[in-house]
């Protein structure tokens, strides 16, 4: 398995002109000092002091925290020149940034190409125009398609970030966004259930009873179905759900029950349970006797087979009390591949 590390550089949100209802970055940015070239260099050196000794296949410098291509071009160039110096020296392999679809054009991409940028992630959030309008994104889906086409035409690696459960969102619009993403075929994707963060318009709508966050179960269900579509298309899903540090250190307090620190495992565990149960249905076992069954996964997927806090073990124990189930590792299996064995019969 390839080992990959990201050096995150958080750039203030001044590049974004918009007030999306789910975001409070403008208020946070107002309390932050500007990031200097020296800050960027110090951050890179600090990370490299440990990463360079870990025999990694890929090290990326990634500019996060705002809409990178929305900041003044001279500032973009100053940051990129520092990152490019490390790439030219062979100390990092790639340069990566996130931005908005409406801050992509030929001039911006020409500049990124000049400094050796590799990956551009777009905060698409949704391909549904109603959802985009209700979220105050400031653009429609046509802009998204144009930006994606330009990025791929220039030869950059494209990433797409989608949010689940925004105002006006339904299971159908979520699946539509996932299917449109498959058509575009980005290299990477992120799936983020909507989190209600304090000091946002979405939080105000929540307090007024105008917006109801998804339940955790519904968030898992929608994300799971989107995940399956993207994964089947060979898109590398690099994140599912926000990290705790994204919430605590960057955003502050949250409301609702959508957030979970192991949200990815909740989603992947549900997929594992589905796949195991499908295989179980194809076996012949006696429901009136204590039949011995063994479930197998490789080392990486073993925790998903068990489920977060053992929820899959509990599910199978309650639904199939006639089975004596063992859980074992088989490293000849691929990631997310599971095997069921009953009295020598393998599925």
VOSE-936760 format. One record per residue (C-alpha): residue number from 1; residue in three letters; x negated, y, z negated. Coordinates in pm, 1 decimal, decimal comma, always signed. Layout:
REM residues N
LOPA    k    r        px        py        pz
LOPA  NUM  Ala         X         Y         Z
...
END
This chain:
REM residues 347
LOPA    k    r        px        py        pz
LOPA    1  Unk      +0,0      +0,0      +0,0
LOPA    2  Unk    -132,2    +340,6     +92,5
LOPA    3  Unk    -207,1    +575,0    -195,0
LOPA    4  Unk     -90,8    +930,9    -147,5
LOPA    5  Unk    -126,3   +1238,2    -369,6
LOPA    6  Unk     +12,3   +1590,7    -341,8
LOPA    7  Unk    -149,6   +1903,2    -482,5
LOPA    8  Unk    +150,7   +2133,1    -546,0
LOPA    9  Unk    +108,7   +2507,4    -503,9
LOPA   10  Unk    +415,9   +2696,7    -625,6
LOPA   11  Unk    +470,0   +3021,0    -439,0
LOPA   12  Unk    +720,8   +3276,2    -579,3
LOPA   13  Unk   +1063,3   +3289,1    -417,3
LOPA   14  Unk   +1019,7   +3631,1    -258,8
LOPA   15  Unk   +1017,5   +3468,0     +83,7
LOPA   16  Unk   +1386,5   +3386,8     +54,2
LOPA   17  Unk   +1635,2   +3666,0    +129,9
LOPA   18  Unk   +1939,8   +3467,9     +31,2
LOPA   19  Unk   +2137,2   +3394,7    -284,3
LOPA   20  Unk   +2244,5   +3034,2    -239,5
LOPA   21  Unk   +2501,3   +2956,6    -505,7
LOPA   22  Unk   +2300,5   +2665,9    -653,0
LOPA   23  Unk   +1971,2   +2854,9    -690,5
LOPA   24  Unk   +1837,8   +3089,8    -959,9
LOPA   25  Unk   +1487,1   +3129,8    -818,9
LOPA   26  Unk   +1518,8   +3503,6    -762,2
LOPA   27  Unk   +1569,1   +3560,1   -1133,6
LOPA   28  Unk   +1277,6   +3332,0   -1216,3
LOPA   29  Unk   +1054,0   +3500,8    -958,1
LOPA   30  Unk   +1127,4   +3840,6   -1111,5
LOPA   31  Unk    +957,9   +3713,7   -1428,7
LOPA   32  Unk    +658,0   +3562,0   -1248,8
LOPA   33  Unk    +333,2   +3720,4   -1145,5
LOPA   34  Unk    +221,8   +3695,3    -784,7
LOPA   35  Unk     +11,2   +3393,9    -688,6
LOPA   36  Unk    -334,1   +3508,0    -576,9
LOPA   37  Unk    -580,9   +3331,7    -352,2
LOPA   38  Unk    -791,8   +3267,9    -660,8
LOPA   39  Unk    -492,7   +3098,8    -827,8
LOPA   40  Unk    -449,8   +2872,6    -526,1
LOPA   41  Unk    -817,6   +2781,1    -518,6
LOPA   42  Unk    -828,2   +2712,5    -892,0
LOPA   43  Unk    -522,2   +2487,6    -867,6
LOPA   44  Unk    -672,9   +2290,3    -580,5
LOPA   45  Unk   -1006,5   +2248,5    -756,8
LOPA   46  Unk    -838,0   +2136,5   -1078,7
LOPA   47  Unk    -639,9   +1867,0    -898,1
LOPA   48  Unk    -933,7   +1754,5    -685,0
LOPA   49  Unk   -1150,6   +1709,0    -993,4
LOPA   50  Unk    -941,7   +1400,8   -1072,8
LOPA   51  Unk    -798,5   +1300,2    -734,6
LOPA   52  Unk   -1130,2   +1271,3    -550,5
LOPA   53  Unk   -1233,3    +982,0    -776,1
LOPA   54  Unk    -917,5    +775,9    -720,0
LOPA   55  Unk    -984,4    +624,7    -377,1
LOPA   56  Unk    -673,1    +777,6    -221,6
LOPA   57  Unk    -576,7    +736,9    +142,8
LOPA   58  Unk    -418,7   +1081,6    +173,1
LOPA   59  Unk    -438,6   +1404,0     -26,6
LOPA   60  Unk    -202,9   +1688,2     +69,3
LOPA   61  Unk    -191,7   +2051,6     -31,2
LOPA   62  Unk    +178,0   +2139,2     -46,2
LOPA   63  Unk    +326,7   +2487,9     -78,9
LOPA   64  Unk    +652,3   +2465,8    -273,5
LOPA   65  Unk    +873,6   +2690,3    -484,1
LOPA   66  Unk   +1030,9   +2909,9    -219,1
LOPA   67  Unk   +1061,8   +2960,4    +153,8
LOPA   68  Unk    +696,8   +2962,5    +254,6
LOPA   69  Unk    +748,8   +3087,0    +608,7
LOPA   70  Unk    +966,6   +3372,0    +482,3
LOPA   71  Unk    +682,6   +3549,6    +303,9
LOPA   72  Unk    +485,9   +3812,4    +502,0
LOPA   73  Unk    +270,1   +3658,2    +773,9
LOPA   74  Unk     -52,2   +3797,4    +629,5
LOPA   75  Unk     +22,4   +3629,4    +297,4
LOPA   76  Unk    +105,1   +3301,5    +467,9
LOPA   77  Unk    -226,5   +3325,3    +652,4
LOPA   78  Unk    -420,8   +3400,8    +334,2
LOPA   79  Unk    -280,9   +3092,5    +158,4
LOPA   80  Unk    -322,8   +2875,4    +467,8
LOPA   81  Unk    -683,1   +2985,9    +517,1
LOPA   82  Unk    -768,7   +2856,6    +169,8
LOPA   83  Unk    -592,4   +2525,5    +231,3
LOPA   84  Unk    -753,8   +2499,7    +575,4
LOPA   85  Unk   -1097,9   +2540,8    +422,9
LOPA   86  Unk   -1044,5   +2229,2    +211,7
LOPA   87  Unk    -902,4   +2037,5    +508,2
LOPA   88  Unk   -1194,7   +2136,1    +732,0
LOPA   89  Unk   -1435,5   +2021,3    +461,3
LOPA   90  Unk   -1263,3   +1683,1    +449,3
LOPA   91  Unk   -1160,7   +1719,3     +85,7
LOPA   92  Unk    -789,6   +1713,3    +168,6
LOPA   93  Unk    -614,6   +1548,2    +460,8
LOPA   94  Unk    -294,5   +1744,2    +518,8
LOPA   95  Unk    -124,7   +2080,2    +462,0
LOPA   96  Unk    +244,8   +2069,6    +379,1
LOPA   97  Unk    +510,9   +2333,0    +307,4
LOPA   98  Unk    +885,4   +2366,9    +250,5
LOPA   99  Unk   +1102,1   +2640,4    +393,6
LOPA  100  Unk   +1446,6   +2734,4    +527,5
LOPA  101  Unk   +1572,2   +2649,7    +878,9
LOPA  102  Unk   +1631,8   +3018,6    +957,3
LOPA  103  Unk   +1264,7   +3099,1    +895,4
LOPA  104  Unk   +1131,1   +2892,8   +1182,8
LOPA  105  Unk   +1040,6   +3043,6   +1519,4
LOPA  106  Unk    +757,5   +3025,1   +1773,7
LOPA  107  Unk    +551,4   +3300,5   +1611,2
LOPA  108  Unk    +568,0   +3132,4   +1271,0
LOPA  109  Unk    +483,8   +2790,6   +1414,2
LOPA  110  Unk    +195,9   +2930,9   +1619,7
LOPA  111  Unk     +47,2   +3068,7   +1300,2
LOPA  112  Unk     +94,7   +2742,2   +1110,5
LOPA  113  Unk     -66,2   +2551,1   +1396,4
LOPA  114  Unk    -363,2   +2789,1   +1396,1
LOPA  115  Unk    -438,7   +2702,9   +1033,1
LOPA  116  Unk    -397,9   +2328,2   +1071,8
LOPA  117  Unk     -64,0   +2280,6    +893,6
LOPA  118  Unk     +76,9   +1930,0    +926,8
LOPA  119  Unk    +417,0   +1888,8    +760,1
LOPA  120  Unk    +716,7   +2121,7    +743,0
LOPA  121  Unk   +1009,4   +2029,0    +519,5
LOPA  122  Unk   +1337,8   +2205,4    +581,8
LOPA  123  Unk   +1588,6   +2265,6    +304,2
LOPA  124  Unk   +1880,9   +2167,7    +524,7
LOPA  125  Unk   +2114,7   +2069,6    +236,2
LOPA  126  Unk   +2407,9   +1986,1    +469,7
LOPA  127  Unk   +2496,7   +1965,2    +838,4
LOPA  128  Unk   +2857,5   +2060,1    +765,2
LOPA  129  Unk   +2927,5   +2426,6    +845,7
LOPA  130  Unk   +3197,3   +2459,8    +580,7
LOPA  131  Unk   +2964,3   +2330,5    +310,2
LOPA  132  Unk   +2687,6   +2564,6    +428,3
LOPA  133  Unk   +2925,4   +2863,6    +419,0
LOPA  134  Unk   +3062,8   +2779,2     +72,8
LOPA  135  Unk   +2704,6   +2743,5     -51,7
LOPA  136  Unk   +2615,6   +3089,9     +87,1
LOPA  137  Unk   +2327,8   +2947,6    +289,0
LOPA  138  Unk   +2334,7   +3237,6    +533,9
LOPA  139  Unk   +2319,6   +3026,3    +849,4
LOPA  140  Unk   +2514,2   +2752,0   +1023,5
LOPA  141  Unk   +2414,4   +2404,6   +1139,2
LOPA  142  Unk   +2315,6   +2528,6   +1486,3
LOPA  143  Unk   +2015,1   +2698,9   +1328,0
LOPA  144  Unk   +1918,3   +2369,2   +1162,9
LOPA  145  Unk   +1914,4   +2178,1   +1492,8
LOPA  146  Unk   +1713,1   +2453,6   +1661,7
LOPA  147  Unk   +1454,6   +2459,6   +1382,4
LOPA  148  Unk   +1417,8   +2080,9   +1380,5
LOPA  149  Unk   +1371,9   +2072,7   +1758,2
LOPA  150  Unk   +1106,6   +2346,3   +1748,1
LOPA  151  Unk    +911,5   +2181,6   +1466,8
LOPA  152  Unk    +903,2   +1848,0   +1648,9
LOPA  153  Unk    +818,8   +2015,8   +1982,8
LOPA  154  Unk    +513,3   +2172,5   +1817,7
LOPA  155  Unk    +400,0   +1832,7   +1692,1
LOPA  156  Unk    +447,9   +1894,8   +1320,5
LOPA  157  Unk    +568,3   +1619,9   +1089,7
LOPA  158  Unk    +929,7   +1707,3   +1002,4
LOPA  159  Unk   +1095,4   +1659,9    +665,5
LOPA  160  Unk   +1464,0   +1713,8    +585,2
LOPA  161  Unk   +1605,5   +1778,5    +238,9
LOPA  162  Unk   +1975,2   +1708,4    +178,4
LOPA  163  Unk   +2192,8   +1794,1    -121,3
LOPA  164  Unk   +2489,1   +1584,9    -234,5
LOPA  165  Unk   +2801,2   +1729,4    -395,1
LOPA  166  Unk   +2789,1   +2095,0    -294,5
LOPA  167  Unk   +3119,5   +2287,3    -284,2
LOPA  168  Unk   +3339,6   +2146,1      -8,5
LOPA  169  Unk   +3129,6   +1830,3     +13,6
LOPA  170  Unk   +3297,0   +1490,2     +39,8
LOPA  171  Unk   +3174,7   +1137,3     +96,9
LOPA  172  Unk   +3252,3   +1189,7    +464,6
LOPA  173  Unk   +3047,9   +1511,2    +495,8
LOPA  174  Unk   +2759,9   +1351,6    +303,6
LOPA  175  Unk   +2756,1   +1055,7    +541,8
LOPA  176  Unk   +2783,3   +1293,6    +837,4
LOPA  177  Unk   +2472,1   +1476,9    +715,2
LOPA  178  Unk   +2287,8   +1148,2    +677,3
LOPA  179  Unk   +2387,7   +1034,5   +1027,1
LOPA  180  Unk   +2280,6   +1366,4   +1180,5
LOPA  181  Unk   +1949,2   +1331,6   +1000,4
LOPA  182  Unk   +1906,5    +985,3   +1152,9
LOPA  183  Unk   +1971,6   +1131,6   +1500,2
LOPA  184  Unk   +1703,0   +1396,1   +1446,7
LOPA  185  Unk   +1463,2   +1128,4   +1313,0
LOPA  186  Unk   +1242,8   +1321,2   +1069,0
LOPA  187  Unk    +938,6   +1143,8    +929,2
LOPA  188  Unk   +1040,5   +1208,1    +568,7
LOPA  189  Unk   +1350,2   +1301,0    +369,1
LOPA  190  Unk   +1458,3   +1396,2     +18,5
LOPA  191  Unk   +1801,3   +1340,3    -134,7
LOPA  192  Unk   +1908,5   +1569,8    -417,8
LOPA  193  Unk   +2241,3   +1540,8    -601,9
LOPA  194  Unk   +2359,4   +1892,8    -678,0
LOPA  195  Unk   +2263,1   +2008,5   -1028,0
LOPA  196  Unk   +2455,0   +2294,1   -1189,1
LOPA  197  Unk   +2182,5   +2526,7   -1314,8
LOPA  198  Unk   +2256,4   +2814,2   -1548,7
LOPA  199  Unk   +2225,9   +3170,0   -1415,0
LOPA  200  Unk   +2360,1   +3069,9   -1073,9
LOPA  201  Unk   +2684,4   +3146,7    -892,9
LOPA  202  Unk   +2757,3   +2773,3    -894,5
LOPA  203  Unk   +2739,7   +2779,2   -1274,2
LOPA  204  Unk   +2981,9   +3071,6   -1278,2
LOPA  205  Unk   +3220,5   +2876,0   -1056,0
LOPA  206  Unk   +3185,3   +2577,2   -1288,2
LOPA  207  Unk   +3271,5   +2792,2   -1592,2
LOPA  208  Unk   +3574,3   +2934,7   -1409,7
LOPA  209  Unk   +3692,4   +2586,0   -1319,0
LOPA  210  Unk   +3644,8   +2648,4    -947,1
LOPA  211  Unk   +3375,5   +2383,7    -902,9
LOPA  212  Unk   +3359,7   +2037,3   -1054,5
LOPA  213  Unk   +3024,8   +1858,7   -1045,8
LOPA  214  Unk   +3016,6   +1500,8    -926,3
LOPA  215  Unk   +3031,7   +1236,4   -1193,8
LOPA  216  Unk   +2707,6   +1042,6   -1223,5
LOPA  217  Unk   +2872,4    +733,3   -1074,8
LOPA  218  Unk   +3001,8    +928,5    -773,5
LOPA  219  Unk   +2661,7   +1093,8    -723,9
LOPA  220  Unk   +2496,7    +750,9    -725,7
LOPA  221  Unk   +2755,1    +611,8    -482,1
LOPA  222  Unk   +2719,7    +892,5    -228,1
LOPA  223  Unk   +2341,3    +901,0    -252,6
LOPA  224  Unk   +2321,9    +522,6    -219,9
LOPA  225  Unk   +2520,9    +521,7    +103,0
LOPA  226  Unk   +2310,3    +804,3    +247,6
LOPA  227  Unk   +1989,9    +630,6    +135,7
LOPA  228  Unk   +2091,0    +311,0    +316,4
LOPA  229  Unk   +2147,2    +497,1    +644,0
LOPA  230  Unk   +1813,4    +679,8    +627,8
LOPA  231  Unk   +1619,6    +374,9    +512,2
LOPA  232  Unk   +1764,4    +154,7    +786,7
LOPA  233  Unk   +1645,5    +413,5   +1040,6
LOPA  234  Unk   +1289,3    +391,2    +908,2
LOPA  235  Unk   +1285,7    +737,7    +750,8
LOPA  236  Unk   +1051,4    +759,8    +451,8
LOPA  237  Unk   +1262,7    +881,1    +158,5
LOPA  238  Unk    +998,4   +1045,9     -55,4
LOPA  239  Unk   +1225,1   +1166,6    -337,1
LOPA  240  Unk   +1570,8   +1092,5    -473,9
LOPA  241  Unk   +1687,4   +1334,0    -745,3
LOPA  242  Unk   +1500,5   +1614,4    -918,2
LOPA  243  Unk   +1214,7   +1545,4   -1155,5
LOPA  244  Unk   +1259,6   +1649,1   -1517,8
LOPA  245  Unk    +983,0   +1907,4   -1475,2
LOPA  246  Unk   +1174,0   +2060,6   -1182,6
LOPA  247  Unk   +1466,2   +2119,3   -1417,0
LOPA  248  Unk   +1298,7   +2207,3   -1744,0
LOPA  249  Unk    +998,6   +2413,8   -1642,5
LOPA  250  Unk   +1132,4   +2577,8   -1327,2
LOPA  251  Unk   +1507,1   +2617,6   -1369,5
LOPA  252  Unk   +1611,8   +2607,8   -1732,7
LOPA  253  Unk   +1942,0   +2482,0   -1872,0
LOPA  254  Unk   +2184,1   +2268,0   -1673,0
LOPA  255  Unk   +2550,0   +2175,0   -1698,5
LOPA  256  Unk   +2744,2   +1867,8   -1588,8
LOPA  257  Unk   +2633,1   +1505,0   -1584,9
LOPA  258  Unk   +2472,7   +1465,9   -1242,3
LOPA  259  Unk   +2111,7   +1478,4   -1359,5
LOPA  260  Unk   +1929,9   +1163,6   -1468,9
LOPA  261  Unk   +1549,4   +1139,0   -1510,4
LOPA  262  Unk   +1545,3    +802,1   -1328,3
LOPA  263  Unk   +1804,3    +882,7   -1062,8
LOPA  264  Unk   +1609,3    +710,4    -786,8
LOPA  265  Unk   +1603,5    +387,0    -981,7
LOPA  266  Unk   +1978,7    +413,3   -1041,3
LOPA  267  Unk   +2032,4    +437,9    -664,5
LOPA  268  Unk   +1781,4    +172,0    -565,7
LOPA  269  Unk   +1906,7     -55,5    -842,9
LOPA  270  Unk   +2259,9     -33,2    -702,5
LOPA  271  Unk   +2130,1    -124,5    -358,4
LOPA  272  Unk   +1937,7    -417,4    -507,5
LOPA  273  Unk   +2251,1    -542,1    -685,3
LOPA  274  Unk   +2450,5    -524,5    -361,3
LOPA  275  Unk   +2187,2    -718,6    -166,8
LOPA  276  Unk   +2151,4    -986,0    -433,4
LOPA  277  Unk   +2527,3   -1029,6    -461,0
LOPA  278  Unk   +2556,0   -1066,2     -83,4
LOPA  279  Unk   +2300,1   -1346,9     -95,2
LOPA  280  Unk   +2472,0   -1502,8    -394,7
LOPA  281  Unk   +2799,4   -1508,6    -203,5
LOPA  282  Unk   +2630,3   -1714,2     +66,3
LOPA  283  Unk   +2526,5   -1988,7    -173,6
LOPA  284  Unk   +2722,2   -2288,5    -298,1
LOPA  285  Unk   +2735,9   -2304,9    -677,0
LOPA  286  Unk   +2975,3   -2461,1    -924,1
LOPA  287  Unk   +3157,7   -2192,5   -1122,8
LOPA  288  Unk   +3258,4   -2451,7   -1383,2
LOPA  289  Unk   +2908,5   -2551,4   -1485,1
LOPA  290  Unk   +2601,0   -2370,7   -1613,6
LOPA  291  Unk   +2416,1   -2343,8   -1281,1
LOPA  292  Unk   +2053,7   -2234,8   -1284,6
LOPA  293  Unk   +1981,7   -1948,1   -1045,4
LOPA  294  Unk   +1659,7   -1756,6    -982,8
LOPA  295  Unk   +1645,1   -1405,9    -838,9
LOPA  296  Unk   +1315,9   -1297,6    -682,3
LOPA  297  Unk   +1164,0    -960,8    -590,3
LOPA  298  Unk    +809,1    -839,8    -537,6
LOPA  299  Unk    +628,3    -654,3    -816,8
LOPA  300  Unk    +723,7    -310,4    -686,0
LOPA  301  Unk   +1095,5    -391,9    -651,3
LOPA  302  Unk   +1125,6    -601,1    -968,3
LOPA  303  Unk   +1247,0    -309,9   -1183,9
LOPA  304  Unk   +1517,8    -230,3    -926,4
LOPA  305  Unk   +1630,1    -593,3    -936,3
LOPA  306  Unk   +1664,9    -566,3   -1314,6
LOPA  307  Unk   +1823,7    -222,0   -1289,9
LOPA  308  Unk   +1772,9     +88,3   -1499,5
LOPA  309  Unk   +1798,2     -10,1   -1868,3
LOPA  310  Unk   +1878,6    -364,2   -1753,0
LOPA  311  Unk   +2213,4    -266,2   -1601,9
LOPA  312  Unk   +2191,1    -525,1   -1321,7
LOPA  313  Unk   +2112,8    -804,1   -1566,1
LOPA  314  Unk   +2415,6    -699,0   -1768,0
LOPA  315  Unk   +2632,0    -685,1   -1452,4
LOPA  316  Unk   +2543,8   -1036,4   -1339,7
LOPA  317  Unk   +2573,3   -1176,2   -1692,7
LOPA  318  Unk   +2926,9   -1040,7   -1728,9
LOPA  319  Unk   +3049,0   -1117,9   -1376,2
LOPA  320  Unk   +2890,4   -1463,1   -1346,0
LOPA  321  Unk   +2894,8   -1620,8   -1695,1
LOPA  322  Unk   +2866,6   -1963,1   -1528,2
LOPA  323  Unk   +2515,1   -1883,4   -1406,4
LOPA  324  Unk   +2190,0   -1922,8   -1597,8
LOPA  325  Unk   +1991,3   -1650,0   -1419,9
LOPA  326  Unk   +1614,2   -1613,5   -1420,8
LOPA  327  Unk   +1432,5   -1310,7   -1277,0
LOPA  328  Unk   +1091,5   -1373,6   -1120,2
LOPA  329  Unk    +826,1   -1204,6    -907,8
LOPA  330  Unk    +747,4   -1321,3    -555,3
LOPA  331  Unk    +491,8   -1090,8    -395,6
LOPA  332  Unk    +537,1   -1250,9     -54,6
LOPA  333  Unk    +864,5   -1054,9     -31,2
LOPA  334  Unk    +875,4    -704,4    +117,1
LOPA  335  Unk    +980,3    -396,7     -78,8
LOPA  336  Unk   +1358,8    -390,2    -136,5
LOPA  337  Unk   +1381,5    -754,6     -25,5
LOPA  338  Unk   +1539,2   -1004,8    -264,5
LOPA  339  Unk   +1575,4   -1380,7    -272,4
LOPA  340  Unk   +1827,1   -1603,2    -449,5
LOPA  341  Unk   +1747,4   -1967,5    -527,7
LOPA  342  Unk   +2002,1   -2221,3    -652,8
LOPA  343  Unk   +1880,6   -2577,3    -707,0
LOPA  344  Unk   +1622,4   -2543,8    -433,8
LOPA  345  Unk   +1852,5   -2360,8    -191,6
LOPA  346  Unk   +1703,8   -2022,3    -100,2
LOPA  347  Unk   +1888,5   -1727,5     +47,5
END
